[in-house]
Amino acid sequence: MHSILNPFRKNELSPVSSDWFAAGFAACALLTFYRVFFLWFDQTDLFVDESQYWLWGQDLDFGYYSKPPLIAWVIRLFTEVAGSDAIFWVRLPAPLFHLATACILGSLARYLFDARIAFWVMISYVTMPAVTLGSAVISTDTIMAPFFSLALLFYFRLLKEGSGIYAALAGLAAGLAFLAKYAGIYFILGVVLAAVFMPAARPSWRHALTMFVVFVVVAMPNIVWNFLNDLSTFEHTLDNADWVRRDASEFSLKYLKLAEFFFSQFGVFGPILFGSLLAAIFRARHTDARILLFFSIPVIAIVCIQALLSKAYANWAVAAYFGGTVLVIVGLIEERYFRLLRLSVWIGVVMAIGLPVITVMAKHVSIDGEKPAMKRLLGREAISLQAIDVARDNNVDIILSGNRDVVADLFYTGRDSGFDIRTVNPDGRPQNYYQLKFPIGRDQAGQKVLRVEPGWKLAKCDGQEIEPVATLNADGGFQHGNPVGAFILDGRCFDDAR
């Protein structure tokens, strides 16, 4: 109890005291309760990807256009149990999954080192900037996090105890991480690299085969689904890594993209934690810490190469920071950098407390005094509701948009409206889930259509200009300053009205 009330006072407990773990769990649970409480009052709309994940959950499958299926299953489970599709229930898995991940990483740290390190690992993870943001929105990174961390825990128990059950459990957890996000494959990469370079990281051939076979069996439904669906998810992944489709003559190195991604990692992991991770490449002394390097540094290096050749979003290396958190905290405590560790946590705590408050006041928090700071998460529902009102006033049958953001929210916000929601036909291979599943059909040519497009002031059809029946107010949201035109069209103009 003493450590729970005074969690930042070091050296008053033995490093192996179970009170450290209790204090870590209490701190993580308290912060999670805080996040869930503010999530109930969150004023933001579902982001385009969140709306898409929710829609996937309405049609359970083993794969979808751009991602494996686990996030859709999780959202469907939570909304079914709650009996509600409200944003709160769609996003609720996020803070809970991160709490679970913090506890798993704490268990890994206690197993490999001691309970004091476990405490700092837990609170460092749960206050990590990426986790704070990932607790406010639902994403595939969040769903992958506990399974990737479980795979690490079982992997180290396999190395130290040599039990086949841990080989199977590591494969199972890694397979589930893969079903959450294909970045789960980084776990298998880490296992292979660690075995190649470190004798202490070599399980028996029998156990290694067990782990790999279980991983493949768990991942197999999604692999089969992809082969039955024209490899659509893998094609989308290749679209992101677009350099693989280029001719050699088209290659150019994008140093600014590389710098942008690399320095963004200070914001994703935290400035002190990411700096410490880089230092750990040269300073990690403990054998287990050096093994953990193979689950972190290769991931960052691969995404850096991707950024150099094309582009990389800041979250693409998140898989590096599950084992990376344990690795960094061990180093900071072994080097007795307690002040640096506390400063890192306090930076994370300030962000962890501040972001939920901002989501509640999202419509009123502005940096430039003109548009909301969180405008990317605002205005989506408002545009959909206006479009539905216009559709009812004009007795249309279908609401159509070629804009993925607009279509995604129309499906979510308009789920009970009774309108048929459609997008334009793809020009070649479908470029998003809606073009794959919900393109407007020629057999719908006789129906009355409301087309909604951001930035359109006029539509054209057969050489004639068509005035909008309404201009939707998009101020204060993701289309701020870019009014949305709404047009009544017929079948001649479904695809080429512009």
Secondary structure, 3 states (H helix, E strand, C coil): CHHHHCCCCCCCCCCCCHHHHHHHHHHHHHHHHHHHHHHHCCCCCCCHHHHHHHHHHCCCCCCCCCCCCHHHHHHHHHHHHHCCCCHHHHHCHHHHHHHHHHHHHHHHHHHHCCHHHHHHHHHHHHCCHHHHHHCCCCCHHHHHHHHHHHHHHHHHHHHHHCCHHHHHHHHHHHHHHHHHCHHHHHHHHHHHHHHHHCHHHCCCHHHHHHHHHHHHHHHHHHHHHHHHCCCHHHHHHHHHCHHHHCCHHHCCCCHHHHHHHHHHHHHHHCHHHHHHHHHHHHHCCCHHHHHHHCCCHHHHHHHHHHHHHCCCCHHHHCCHHHHHHHHHHHHHHHCCCHHHHHHHHHHHHHHHHHHHHHHHCHHHCECCCCCECCHHHCCHHHHHHHHHHHHHHCCCCEEECCCHHHHHHHHHHCCCCCCEEEECCCCCCCCCHHHHHCECCHHHCCCCEEEEEECCCCEEECCEEECCCEEECCCCCCCCCCCEEEEEECHHHCCCCC
